[in-house]
Amino acid sequence: MTPSPDQQPDPGRRAECPHCLRAQSACICHWIVPVQSRTEVLILQHPMETRHAKGSARLLHLSLPGSQLVVGESFSEEQLHALLYAPFPDARTDVASCHPCRRQTLLLYPDTAGQASGSSHRKEVVSDNAARLRLVVLDGTWRKSRKMLYLNPMLQELPRLALQAAAPSQYRIRKAHLPDQLSTLEATCHALAQLEQDSARYAPVLQAFDGFVAEQLRYRD
């Protein structure tokens, strides 16, 4: 049977890797170093970042088995509530109760000016067990992430985690507005190491990311 015109392959479309969703010629799968985090990670990615060749969120997601990556700028209250609090599909089970572990959700985001001093975003993380935490990461430029925060009040109510003495960024392929700004992958790895008190655990992911950055620089040159 001859395929219909809309079934014919597009000769102008580049072959795409089904895993990392990049062109085969720019596949990043060889930089994936799987590390099982104790803390759950939810990545909310701004739509404009999905096809950004220099973005790090997809590599982060593929390097953290069990993490969730969801694309969107504004979410319904019902959808966001499920993303923040419902068990992940492969959530760990509490052996004693035979139910998925309940987790405290927190947002990886610095304190911002203009917030009321008593607002809920200043609540401290009450759990000392990283395996009972869910870390929410906003993937986008500083301006895009602020807009996501503004459009989703439920995110504003989350307790926040700010990085402490993170190493300087190696993300030389995208311009940072401030010297201490990190890529999504770097910030998340440092946050996980901070929560789990285990910096060595995520060192292989950061080393692979350095290789990814160097490769992108070679493409640019």
C-alpha positions as CSV (number, residue, x, y, z in Angstrom):
1,M,0.0,0.0,0.0
2,T,1.3,3.4,-0.9
3,P,1.4,5.8,2.1
4,S,-0.8,8.9,1.8
5,P,1.0,12.3,1.5
6,D,0.6,13.1,5.2
7,Q,2.3,9.8,6.1
8,Q,5.4,10.4,3.9
9,P,8.5,11.2,5.9
10,D,9.5,14.8,5.8
11,P,12.9,15.0,4.0
12,G,13.6,18.4,5.5
13,R,13.1,17.1,9.1
14,R,16.3,16.1,10.9
15,A,16.3,12.6,12.5
16,E,15.7,13.0,16.3
17,C,16.8,10.9,19.2
18,P,13.7,9.5,20.9
19,H,15.4,9.6,24.3
20,C,16.9,13.1,24.6
21,L,14.6,14.6,21.9
22,R,17.5,16.3,20.2
23,A,18.7,16.0,16.6
24,Q,20.7,12.8,16.2
25,S,23.7,14.9,15.3
26,A,23.5,16.7,18.6
27,C,22.4,13.8,20.8
28,I,23.3,14.3,24.5
29,C,22.7,10.7,25.7
30,H,26.4,10.0,26.0
31,W,26.5,12.7,28.8
32,I,23.8,11.0,30.9
33,V,25.1,9.6,34.2
34,P,22.2,8.1,36.1
35,V,22.2,8.9,39.8
36,Q,19.3,7.9,42.1
37,S,18.4,10.9,44.3
38,R,16.9,10.3,47.7
39,T,14.8,13.5,47.3
40,E,12.1,13.5,44.6
41,V,12.6,16.2,41.9
42,L,9.9,17.9,39.9
43,I,11.1,20.1,37.1
44,L,8.6,22.7,35.8
45,Q,10.0,23.8,32.4
46,H,8.9,27.0,30.7
47,P,7.7,26.1,27.1
48,M,10.3,28.4,25.5
49,E,13.1,26.2,27.0
50,T,11.9,22.9,25.5
51,R,13.9,23.2,22.2
52,H,16.7,25.4,23.5
53,A,19.9,23.6,22.4
54,K,21.9,24.9,25.4
55,G,19.3,24.0,28.0
56,S,20.2,21.6,30.9
57,A,16.8,20.5,32.2
58,R,16.5,17.5,29.9
59,L,19.9,16.3,30.7
60,L,19.1,16.7,34.4
61,H,15.8,14.8,34.1
62,L,17.5,11.9,32.3
63,S,20.3,11.8,34.9
64,L,17.9,11.6,37.8
65,P,15.8,8.4,37.3
66,G,12.3,8.9,38.8
67,S,12.4,12.7,38.4
68,Q,9.4,14.3,36.6
69,L,9.6,17.0,33.9
70,V,6.5,18.9,33.0
71,V,6.3,21.7,30.5
72,G,4.1,24.7,31.1
73,E,4.0,28.3,32.2
74,S,0.6,28.5,33.9
75,F,-1.1,25.5,35.5
76,S,-4.7,25.0,36.8
77,E,-4.9,24.8,40.5
78,E,-6.0,21.2,40.3
79,Q,-3.2,20.2,38.0
80,L,-0.5,22.0,40.0
81,H,-1.8,20.5,43.3
82,A,-1.4,17.0,41.8
83,L,2.1,17.8,40.6
84,L,3.2,19.2,43.9
85,Y,1.6,16.7,46.3
86,A,0.3,13.5,44.5
87,P,2.7,10.5,44.6
88,F,4.9,10.1,41.6
89,P,4.1,7.1,39.4
90,D,7.1,5.2,40.8
91,A,7.0,6.7,44.3
92,R,8.8,4.8,47.0
93,T,6.5,2.9,49.4
94,D,6.5,3.2,53.2
95,V,7.0,-0.5,54.2
96,A,5.2,0.0,57.5
97,S,2.0,1.4,56.0
98,C,2.2,0.0,52.4
99,H,1.4,3.5,51.1
100,P,3.6,5.9,49.1
101,C,5.8,8.0,51.4
102,R,4.2,11.4,52.1
103,R,6.6,14.1,51.2
104,Q,7.1,17.7,52.1
105,T,7.3,19.9,48.9
106,L,9.7,22.8,48.7
107,L,10.7,25.2,46.0
108,L,14.3,25.8,44.9
109,Y,14.2,29.5,44.7
110,P,15.9,32.4,46.5
111,D,14.1,34.8,48.8
112,T,12.9,37.7,46.8
113,A,12.5,41.4,47.8
114,G,9.0,42.6,48.4
115,Q,7.7,39.6,50.2
116,A,6.0,40.0,53.5
117,S,8.3,39.0,56.3
118,G,5.7,36.6,57.7
119,S,4.7,35.0,54.4
120,S,4.7,31.2,54.2
121,H,7.6,31.1,51.7
122,R,9.9,31.7,54.8
123,K,8.8,28.5,56.5
124,E,11.8,26.3,57.3
125,V,12.0,22.8,55.9
126,V,10.8,20.7,58.8
127,S,11.8,17.3,57.6
128,D,15.4,16.2,58.3
129,N,14.9,13.2,56.1
130,A,15.8,13.9,52.5
131,A,13.9,10.8,51.4
132,R,10.7,12.6,52.5
133,L,11.2,15.7,50.4
134,R,10.1,16.8,47.0
135,L,12.1,19.5,45.4
136,V,10.4,21.7,42.8
137,V,12.7,23.4,40.2
138,L,11.7,26.1,37.7
139,D,13.5,25.8,34.4
140,G,13.7,29.1,32.6
141,T,15.5,32.4,32.5
142,W,15.3,34.5,35.6
143,R,12.5,36.6,34.0
144,K,10.6,33.5,32.9
145,S,10.9,31.8,36.2
146,R,9.6,34.9,38.0
147,K,6.6,35.0,35.7
148,M,5.9,31.3,36.4
149,L,6.0,32.1,40.1
150,Y,3.6,35.0,39.6
151,L,1.2,33.1,37.4
152,N,1.0,30.2,39.9
153,P,0.2,31.4,43.4
154,M,0.4,27.9,44.8
155,L,4.2,28.0,44.0
156,Q,4.5,31.2,46.0
157,E,3.2,29.4,49.1
158,L,5.8,26.7,49.1
159,P,8.6,26.8,51.6
160,R,11.8,27.8,49.8
161,L,15.3,26.4,49.6
162,A,18.1,28.8,48.9
163,L,21.6,27.4,47.9
164,Q,24.4,27.8,50.4
165,A,27.9,28.5,49.2
166,A,27.4,26.8,45.8
167,A,30.4,26.5,43.6
168,P,30.8,29.0,40.7
169,S,28.9,28.1,37.5
170,Q,30.6,26.3,34.7
171,Y,27.7,27.1,32.4
172,R,29.7,29.2,29.9
173,I,27.3,28.7,27.0
174,R,24.6,31.0,28.3
175,K,24.8,34.4,29.7
176,A,24.1,34.9,33.4
177,H,22.7,38.2,34.7
178,L,24.4,37.7,38.1
179,P,27.7,36.1,38.9
180,D,26.2,33.5,41.3
181,Q,23.5,32.3,38.9
182,L,23.7,28.6,37.9
183,S,22.2,26.4,35.3
184,T,19.1,24.3,36.2
185,L,21.2,21.2,36.4
186,E,24.0,22.8,38.5
187,A,21.5,24.4,40.9
188,T,19.5,21.2,41.4
189,C,22.6,19.0,42.0
190,H,23.9,21.5,44.5
191,A,20.5,21.6,46.2
192,L,20.3,17.8,46.4
193,A,23.8,17.6,47.8
194,Q,22.8,20.2,50.4
195,L,19.6,18.4,51.4
196,E,21.2,15.0,51.4
197,Q,24.5,16.2,52.9
198,D,26.3,14.2,50.2
199,S,28.2,16.3,47.7
200,A,30.1,13.4,46.2
201,R,26.9,11.7,45.1
202,Y,26.2,14.3,42.4
203,A,29.8,15.0,41.4
204,P,29.6,12.6,38.4
205,V,26.5,14.4,37.0
206,L,28.3,17.8,37.3
207,Q,31.4,16.4,35.7
208,A,29.3,15.1,32.8
209,F,27.7,18.5,32.5
210,D,31.1,20.1,32.2
211,G,31.7,17.8,29.2
212,F,28.3,18.8,27.7
213,V,29.2,22.5,28.0
214,A,32.6,21.9,26.4
215,E,31.0,20.1,23.6
216,Q,28.5,22.9,23.0
217,L,31.4,25.4,23.0
218,R,33.1,23.3,20.3
219,Y,29.9,23.4,18.2
220,R,29.8,27.2,18.6
221,D,33.4,27.7,17.6
